[in-house]
């Protein structure tokens, strides 16, 4: 499958890293610190993938910039120091990235994480060397805007038809669909297959092993 693409772009949280439980825990603790109603796990899962501050405004249904900023800072403090929820890569990610790279594929990341967060994740998982380029939440408009993808395409001098987006949320599917980029949804993240399917991905896979096989089919 990948031979037809000059660039394979992965979302991070929920696609390569099993981070939903940590994000939910940190968001709930941030809400408690700021003395606002604690959101359900389901509600938090729905906003995973959006840049942090817009996600917080949507989650808590607020327009108050000061409160949104307090919640954002509280979330970051909890994430970095007060929460110990494990945040591993999904089983098989290293093998998949290794095989894709060895087959000559150029890999990228488009993530709702800030640059500092992605760099930290790369350092903790020793995976940064797999990726030629990336775009983060503090470098582009938030998903589902296609801005991240457009920046990556411009950097690599590619058209949308030469790249593939892989993600676990409707936001990933929407931003690729908006510019006519092929996309693959993964169902093991936070959004249900029925919602991913609304954006007409080329495929929906249910495990890293299945994604690995799909991407390596023509590599």
C-alpha angles and dihedrals in degrees: 000000000000097000089082092056128075092194133031112199122198130195109224115212111061093004105061101000125052094223105135095101092052093047091050093048093048094047092050092049091048089053091051091050091051092044096238128131110291110240123228121252089248092055093049092047090057093061097044108121097037118104110273105253096042088046091053092048090051095043096050094033093232136143093187105117093194093054091043089053092049091051091047092052092045091051092051092048092050093045093052101040121000103049124069100181106141117248108194131168113259113265111274098021095116093050091048094049091045093052093045092049093045089052090059100257121150110227131200141174129225108186145167087226120103116248092257090052094050092047089051091050091049091050093048093048099033091231105119093098091066093066126075095191143355145183126216138196094264092052101052144020113289122268132292084048108093091224094112092052094045090052092050092049092049092049092052095038091237137138123235089254091062095060138065126210121208121191148141100228138069086239089064091048093046096051092050093044091051091065099033096255118153114248142192122204124211118209098198092077127068108296125071121247091242090061094044089050092060088073095054103240118189087241143351115218129194105208142020088252090057092046090048092053093046094051094044095049093099101017 
